[in-house]
Amino acid sequence: MTMDELASDLDGIVATEADISAALDRLAGEIRSDYTDPSSLLLVGVLKGAVMVMADLARRLPPGVAMDWMAVSSYGAGTRSSGVVRILKDLDADLTGRHVLIVEDIVDSGRTLSWLLGNLRSRGALSVEVATLLRKPEAAVVNVPVKYVGIDIPNAFVVGFGLDYAERFRGLPYVALLAPHVYAEDAE
C-alpha cells in the first residue's frame, strides 16, 4: 500500500502517537497504584487488537506482572459486532485466587466485553477489571464497568495501533478514522 492509497483510506487522526503514549503512562500509573503486589496481577490481553496496547502497557508496569492471552471474536471481517462471541484461543493460566485485568484496545458496544467479564469471573479470580486504551461511550449497547480508560473517542470505525479492518492497518502508530468508501460494501 502506497502512502497515497493509505491517505485515501483514512479520514483523519483520532489519537496521535503522543496521545496514546500519554494515555498509557496515565493508565500504568493508576494500575501500579491499585495493584501494589505485582505478583498477584494477571494481565489478560484480548487478541489480536490488544497486542500493541498490552505490550506498551506491560512495559510501563513492574516486571512481576504476569500476562496471558485470549482470542475472542464477534466481528469477522465486518465493521459491526455480530453479538455472537466465539473463543478462538483460551487462557493458559489458572485464574483462581488472582487479580485479573483484561487489557483491551477498544470498548465499543460492550457485548463481547460483557460476555468476557462473566466468563472470567466464573473461573475463581479474586477480581476482574478492565483497562482499555479507547472507549466509544456513544456506541455502548451493554453497560460494562471499565475501571481504566485511556481515551474516549467518537462512535466511528477506527483503525491503527492494533485495530484493523479485514486485517489491514494494525501497524499504524496512531489511531485514525477509516474512510467510509473502504467499508461501503459492508454497510449494504
Helices and strands as residue ranges (DSSP letters): H 3-9, E 10-15, H 17-34, G 38-40, E 41-47, H 51-58, E 66-73, E 86-89, E 99-107, H 111-121, E 127-135, G 137-139, E 148-152, E 158-159, E 175-178, H 180-187
